[in-house]
Amino acid sequence: MTNFILHTEETAPEGSKAILQGAKKAYGFVPNLMATLAESPAAVEAYGTLSGIFDKSDFTSAERQVVLMTNNRLNGCTYCMAAHSTIAKMQKVPADVIETLRKGTSFTDPKLEALRVFSAKVNENRGVVSDADIAAFIAAGYSKANVLEVIVGTGLKVLSNYTNHVAQSPIDDAFQSNKWSADMSEAA
């Protein structure tokens, strides 16, 4: 196995140091995902930038977590499921929404369900969705801009989920109480 370094502000390449300092200021610690990404200043910057851009989408906090956690679950990312379960709680996303996302079951709320289904189709079909898929998503109350924003969120999760798979990033202590594994998920 290739071992990836969990960089600190001191060990990170020069181009990553300021980003890690910003993460530490924002979170009170440097999350292991960012410590891993710091190996490449371009990768850690891409993650931070894309995350900030996705936060500017038209989606609510709960809707953003639907996109992100659906991708995390489908990609089998134990690190990101734990992290986003914690983040969702901090953002006051309802507990039933978080649990539905962790299990991969259906929402009773038709709009959130349409978002979950569309996000899953984008992930599973690598962006090849039908006109009917898009029409159903828009009919549920979303827009063409939201179609593209699902793709932004999916891209963000490709970056973080794949990094965690390759590097086997350990789950931070702050996220341990929300550990997750694929066997906790039911078929959607």
N, C-alpha and C positions, 0 to 999 in steps of 0.2 A: 504494500500500500504506500502511496505517496503521501507523505506527511505535509500538511499545510500549516504554516505558522499562524498562531493567533497573535497578530501584531498589537503592540501597544503604541502609544504616542511616541515613545522613545525608539522602538524597533522598526516602525513603519518607514517605507521609502519616503523621501522628502515630499513628494507630491500627494501623499496620503495623510500626512501628519495633521494638517489643519482640519481635514474632514473628520478624523477621529477625535480631535479636540472638540469640534462642534457636536459630535454624537455624545461625547461624555458630558458636555454641558447640558444637552437636551434631555438625556436619559438618566444621568447620574452615573453611568458606566458605559463602556464601549461594548455593544452587543457582539457576540462571537461572529455573527454573520459579517458585520462590518470589519471586525478584526481580521477575518479571513480575506474579505474582498480587498483590504488595504494592501495586499501583496501587489496588486495592480492599481496604481492611482486612477487609471481610466475606468476600471471596474467599480471601485468604490464611489467615484464621482458619478458614474452612470446610475448606480443604484440610488444614491441620494437625490440626484436630479430628477430621475423618473418618478421616484416616490413623491417628491414635492409636486411634480406636475399632476400626478394622479389625484393627489389631495385637492387640486383645483378643479377637478371634474364637477359636473352637475350633480353627481351622486351624493346622497347623504352619507354620514359615517357608516350607518348600518348597510347601505347599499354597496359602499366601497368594500366592506368586509365580506359581503356576499360574493363579489367578484374575486377577491383575493383568497378567501378561504375555500371557495369552490375549486380554484386552481390548486391551492396547497393540497387539498384532499385528493384530487385526481392525480396530482403528481407525486403523491405519497411522501410529502415533505413533513417529517415529524418536527423538525426545528420550527418551521414557519407556522405550523398549526398551533404549537404551544405559544409562540410569540404573538400571533394574531388573536388567539383566544384571550390572552392577557390584555393586549391593546384594545380589543373590542370591549372588554369589561371596563377599562379605563375611559373609553369613549361613551360609556353608558348604553351600549347596544344591548337590547333586551336579552336576558339569559336564554329564552326559548329560541331566539334567532341564532345565538352562538351554538347551542346544542344541536339544532337542526343542521347547521353547517358542519359541525364536527362529525355527525352521523351520516350526512349525505342524504337525509330524508327530505320529503317535500314540505314546503311551507303551506300553511292554510291561507296566508295572505297571497292573493293571486298576482299582485305586482312583484313582490319579492320572489315568488316562484318562477315567474317569467324571466326575471333576471338570473336566477340560479340556473334555470334550464338553458338559457341562451349562453351564459358564461361557460357552462359545461360543453355545449355544442362547439363553441369557438375553440376550447381547449382540445377536446377529443378529436375534432375534425381539422385541427391545425388551421383554423380560420376559414375553412371551406364550408360555409353555411348556405342554405338555400334561401331563395326569395321568400318562401313561406316561413322560414325561421325568423327572418328579419321582420316580416309583416306581423307575425304573432308577437314579437317583442315590442314593436311600435304600438300595436293594438292594446297592449297592456299598460300603456301610458308613458313609454319611453320615446326617445327621439333618434334621429339618424346620428346626431352627435353622440348620444349614449352608445350606439353601436360601436363607434370608433373608440370611445372611452373604455369599453369592455376590452378592446384589443390592447389599449395602453396598460390596463391592469394585468392582463394576461402576459404582456411583455415583461412587466415588472416581476411577475412570479416566475417566468422562465429564468430570468437573471438570478433571483434569490434561491429558488428551489434547486436549480441545477448546480449552483455553487455549493449549496449544502449537501447535495448528493455526492459531488466530486470530492469535497473536502471533509465530509462527515463532521460538520460543525457540531460541537457539543452544545446542548441546550443550556442557556444561561440560568443561573440560580433564580433570577427574577421571573423566569417562565416555567420553572419546574412544576409548580402546582397545576399547570395546565397541559402536562405531557399528553401526547396523543400517539396512537399507532393505527395503522391501516385496519387492523382487526377490530378497532372500536367503531369503524365506519360500516354502515350497512349499504347494500347496493341501492343506488338511487332509482 
